Amino acid sequence: MRVIETEEAARRLARAIASDLSLYNEEKILEGLKNDNLYEVLAEEIEEGRELFQSRVTPDLFKKNFYDRAIIDLLIKSKGHIKCKLW
């Protein structure tokens, strides 16, 4: 597999990984938001996604936090309708 070298492609990959996390871990995400421990509940899955992202992009792109932003956008912000301590 080729290493991703553009910001656009890195953002797409980060969002795809985060989207998969959201799709396959909906129950855990809801539990984590309600109990204010999302990162603990999904620690293993988030880290696995981070490792995949890091393995597919250049080191400079990895440092730009596209993956972390995608996690926030797709796992947290998209669940704004859930009653939790965050908001």
Z-matrix of the N, CA and C atoms (Angstrom, degrees):
N
C 1 1.431
C 2 1.524 1 110.66
N 3 1.306 2 115.73 1 137.55
C 4 1.462 3 120.57 2 178.36
C 5 1.522 4 111.29 3 -74.79
N 6 1.300 5 115.56 4 149.33
C 7 1.462 6 121.60 5 175.91
C 8 1.526 7 108.34 6 -81.73
N 9 1.306 8 115.52 7 134.52
C 10 1.463 9 121.55 8 179.74
C 11 1.518 10 109.14 9 -74.56
N 12 1.342 11 115.79 10 133.29
C 13 1.456 12 120.58 11 -175.02
C 14 1.523 13 113.66 12 -121.53
N 15 1.332 14 118.48 13 -1.13
C 16 1.464 15 119.78 14 -179.00
C 17 1.530 16 110.15 15 -115.14
N 18 1.325 17 115.23 16 147.95
C 19 1.458 18 120.19 17 179.98
C 20 1.522 19 111.68 18 -61.44
N 21 1.321 20 116.38 19 -41.40
C 22 1.473 21 120.92 20 -179.55
C 23 1.528 22 110.94 21 -58.41
N 24 1.313 23 117.01 22 -47.70
C 25 1.468 24 120.87 23 -179.43
C 26 1.529 25 110.90 24 -67.76
N 27 1.325 26 116.82 25 -36.47
C 28 1.473 27 120.59 26 178.23
C 29 1.526 28 110.46 27 -64.94
N 30 1.326 29 116.90 28 -41.81
C 31 1.474 30 120.21 29 177.20
C 32 1.526 31 110.56 30 -62.30
N 33 1.323 32 116.46 31 -43.72
C 34 1.472 33 119.92 32 179.78
C 35 1.520 34 110.75 33 -61.43
N 36 1.312 35 117.06 34 -44.19
C 37 1.463 36 120.59 35 179.28
C 38 1.524 37 110.63 36 -62.87
N 39 1.316 38 117.05 37 -45.44
C 40 1.469 39 120.76 38 179.94
C 41 1.521 40 110.39 39 -59.38
N 42 1.324 41 117.07 40 -44.53
C 43 1.467 42 121.04 41 -179.87
C 44 1.530 43 110.99 42 -67.61
N 45 1.316 44 117.83 43 -35.39
C 46 1.471 45 120.50 44 178.15
C 47 1.527 46 110.98 45 -65.82
N 48 1.307 47 116.49 46 -42.57
C 49 1.468 48 120.21 47 178.68
C 50 1.524 49 110.12 48 -65.29
N 51 1.331 50 116.98 49 -46.12
C 52 1.462 51 120.91 50 179.32
C 53 1.526 52 111.08 51 -63.91
N 54 1.311 53 116.38 52 -36.83
C 55 1.463 54 120.75 53 178.11
C 56 1.529 55 110.70 54 -63.73
N 57 1.309 56 116.39 55 -42.10
C 58 1.470 57 119.99 56 176.61
C 59 1.528 58 110.78 57 -62.73
N 60 1.324 59 116.69 58 -42.00
C 61 1.466 60 119.68 59 176.90
C 62 1.525 61 110.47 60 -58.76
N 63 1.310 62 116.02 61 -43.75
C 64 1.462 63 120.74 62 179.93
C 65 1.520 64 111.15 63 -64.18
N 66 1.305 65 116.38 64 -44.59
C 67 1.460 66 122.08 65 -177.72
C 68 1.530 67 111.94 66 -63.36
N 69 1.314 68 117.12 67 -45.13
C 70 1.464 69 120.76 68 -173.21
C 71 1.527 70 114.46 69 -91.58
N 72 1.332 71 117.46 70 -4.74
C 73 1.464 72 120.18 71 -177.01
C 74 1.520 73 112.71 72 -132.21
N 75 1.309 74 117.19 73 31.18
C 76 1.468 75 121.96 74 -175.94
C 77 1.532 76 111.80 75 -53.70
N 78 1.306 77 117.23 76 -46.86
C 79 1.463 78 120.82 77 -177.87
C 80 1.527 79 111.64 78 -62.86
N 81 1.329 80 116.96 79 -43.55
C 82 1.461 81 121.08 80 178.22
C 83 1.527 82 111.10 81 -64.02
N 84 1.320 83 116.69 82 -39.05
C 85 1.465 84 120.57 83 179.86
C 86 1.521 85 110.10 84 -63.86
N 87 1.314 86 116.79 85 -46.91
C 88 1.460 87 120.25 86 179.20
C 89 1.527 88 111.06 87 -61.07
N 90 1.320 89 116.14 88 -43.63
C 91 1.468 90 120.92 89 177.83
C 92 1.525 91 110.19 90 -61.38
N 93 1.332 92 116.78 91 -46.19
C 94 1.459 93 121.03 92 -178.83
C 95 1.517 94 113.20 93 -63.63
N 96 1.330 95 116.85 94 -38.03
C 97 1.462 96 120.03 95 177.65
C 98 1.524 97 110.92 96 -69.01
N 99 1.311 98 116.35 97 -45.62
C 100 1.469 99 120.17 98 -178.87
C 101 1.519 100 111.91 99 -63.52
N 102 1.330 101 117.04 100 -35.72
C 103 1.463 102 121.29 101 -177.49
C 104 1.531 103 112.98 102 -97.79
N 105 1.328 104 116.40 103 5.37
C 106 1.461 105 122.84 104 178.61
C 107 1.531 106 112.68 105 56.43
N 108 1.342 107 115.65 106 40.41
C 109 1.464 108 119.86 107 177.12
C 110 1.536 109 111.58 108 -141.86
N 111 1.326 110 115.15 109 39.20
C 112 1.461 111 120.80 110 -176.16
C 113 1.523 112 112.73 111 -54.85
N 114 1.322 113 116.64 112 -46.54
C 115 1.467 114 119.06 113 -176.54
C 116 1.530 115 111.99 114 -67.81
N 117 1.306 116 117.85 115 -29.72
C 118 1.461 117 119.76 116 176.13
C 119 1.528 118 110.83 117 -73.04
N 120 1.330 119 116.30 118 -43.11
C 121 1.469 120 121.11 119 -178.44
C 122 1.532 121 111.33 120 -64.27
N 123 1.336 122 116.53 121 -37.38
C 124 1.464 123 120.64 122 -176.52
C 125 1.527 124 113.39 123 -107.10
N 126 1.307 125 117.84 124 17.44
C 127 1.468 126 121.22 125 -174.54
C 128 1.526 127 112.52 126 -52.72
N 129 1.303 128 116.63 127 -48.17
C 130 1.462 129 120.42 128 -177.35
C 131 1.530 130 111.54 129 -64.56
N 132 1.316 131 116.94 130 -45.76
C 133 1.459 132 121.60 131 -178.50
C 134 1.523 133 111.66 132 -66.49
N 135 1.336 134 116.32 133 -41.55
C 136 1.466 135 120.40 134 179.39
C 137 1.521 136 110.27 135 -65.01
N 138 1.313 137 117.12 136 -42.70
C 139 1.461 138 120.37 137 -179.90
C 140 1.525 139 111.21 138 -66.94
N 141 1.308 140 117.70 139 -39.12
C 142 1.461 141 121.05 140 176.88
C 143 1.536 142 110.10 141 -60.97
N 144 1.319 143 116.49 142 -43.14
C 145 1.460 144 120.73 143 177.04
C 146 1.517 145 111.97 144 -63.86
N 147 1.324 146 116.33 145 -40.49
C 148 1.469 147 121.01 146 178.78
C 149 1.529 148 110.46 147 -61.80
N 150 1.329 149 116.36 148 -43.39
C 151 1.465 150 120.36 149 179.45
C 152 1.524 151 110.96 150 -63.65
N 153 1.320 152 116.77 151 -41.14
C 154 1.465 153 120.46 152 176.87
C 155 1.527 154 110.12 153 -61.86
N 156 1.333 155 117.15 154 -47.55
C 157 1.460 156 121.47 155 179.52
C 158 1.528 157 110.27 156 -58.99
N 159 1.309 158 116.67 157 -47.39
C 160 1.466 159 120.98 158 -178.58
C 161 1.529 160 111.50 159 -61.34
N 162 1.316 161 116.49 160 -36.02
C 163 1.463 162 119.68 161 -178.79
C 164 1.524 163 112.66 162 -72.35
N 165 1.323 164 117.36 163 -17.15
C 166 1.466 165 121.23 164 -174.88
C 167 1.520 166 114.81 165 -104.70
N 168 1.342 167 118.05 166 -10.11
C 169 1.468 168 120.65 167 -178.10
C 170 1.528 169 110.93 168 -121.01
N 171 1.325 170 115.86 169 162.78
C 172 1.463 171 119.92 170 176.69
C 173 1.534 172 109.36 171 -67.82
N 174 1.335 173 116.91 172 156.22
C 175 1.467 174 119.70 173 178.81
C 176 1.534 175 112.88 174 -56.81
N 177 1.321 176 117.46 175 -37.67
C 178 1.469 177 120.18 176 179.45
C 179 1.520 178 111.33 177 -64.00
N 180 1.315 179 118.01 178 -40.01
C 181 1.460 180 120.96 179 178.58
C 182 1.526 181 110.92 180 -70.23
N 183 1.315 182 117.27 181 -36.40
C 184 1.466 183 119.82 182 178.64
C 185 1.529 184 110.72 183 -60.87
N 186 1.314 185 117.06 184 -37.75
C 187 1.467 186 122.28 185 -178.41
C 188 1.528 187 112.86 186 -67.49
N 189 1.317 188 118.29 187 -13.62
C 190 1.468 189 121.36 188 -176.75
C 191 1.526 190 113.17 189 -85.20
N 192 1.311 191 117.72 190 3.83
C 193 1.473 192 123.22 191 173.61
C 194 1.522 193 115.49 192 61.54
N 195 1.306 194 118.49 193 29.08
C 196 1.458 195 120.41 194 177.31
C 197 1.529 196 111.26 195 -60.66
N 198 1.308 197 116.29 196 -37.39
C 199 1.465 198 120.18 197 -178.94
C 200 1.529 199 110.98 198 -65.85
N 201 1.318 200 116.97 199 -47.08
C 202 1.468 201 119.98 200 -179.88
C 203 1.527 202 111.51 201 -62.41
N 204 1.314 203 116.64 202 -39.04
C 205 1.470 204 120.29 203 177.62
C 206 1.527 205 110.72 204 -63.78
N 207 1.322 206 116.19 205 -41.08
C 208 1.468 207 119.77 206 179.39
C 209 1.524 208 110.70 207 -64.98
N 210 1.323 209 117.71 208 -38.46
C 211 1.463 210 121.65 209 177.21
C 212 1.529 211 109.54 210 -60.16
N 213 1.313 212 116.79 211 -46.31
C 214 1.467 213 120.33 212 179.94
C 215 1.523 214 110.81 213 -63.80
N 216 1.321 215 116.79 214 -46.89
C 217 1.468 216 120.47 215 -178.32
C 218 1.525 217 112.94 216 -63.40
N 219 1.325 218 116.40 217 -45.94
C 220 1.462 219 119.53 218 -171.13
C 221 1.525 220 114.67 219 -93.46
N 222 1.315 221 118.30 220 -26.09
C 223 1.458 222 119.51 221 -179.57
C 224 1.522 223 112.60 222 -99.85
N 225 1.321 224 117.33 223 -25.07
C 226 1.459 225 119.58 224 -176.14
C 227 1.526 226 111.85 225 -111.45
N 228 1.309 227 117.51 226 -61.29
C 229 1.470 228 120.19 227 -176.74
C 230 1.522 229 112.55 228 -58.97
N 231 1.321 230 116.69 229 -37.77
C 232 1.463 231 119.48 230 -177.95
C 233 1.528 232 112.65 231 -68.36
N 234 1.320 233 116.17 232 -12.51
C 235 1.465 234 120.89 233 -179.84
C 236 1.528 235 111.15 234 -105.16
N 237 1.310 236 117.27 235 27.67
C 238 1.459 237 122.59 236 -178.35
C 239 1.498 238 114.92 237 -58.05
N 240 1.323 239 117.35 238 -20.45
C 241 1.460 240 121.81 239 -179.91
C 242 1.543 241 112.51 240 -79.97
N 243 1.314 242 117.54 241 -10.89
C 244 1.461 243 122.33 242 -179.21
C 245 1.529 244 109.13 243 -80.73
N 246 1.309 245 116.49 244 131.49
C 247 1.458 246 119.98 245 177.58
C 248 1.522 247 109.11 246 -73.85
N 249 1.341 248 115.05 247 119.45
C 250 1.460 249 119.57 248 179.79
C 251 1.524 250 109.72 249 -155.45
N 252 1.317 251 116.16 250 172.17
C 253 1.464 252 122.35 251 -176.41
C 254 1.529 253 112.53 252 -71.32
N 255 1.332 254 116.60 253 -19.97
C 256 1.457 255 120.37 254 -178.37
C 257 1.524 256 113.27 255 -62.54
N 258 1.334 257 116.47 256 -33.30
C 259 1.464 258 119.85 257 -179.29
C 260 1.467 259 111.25 258 -136.78
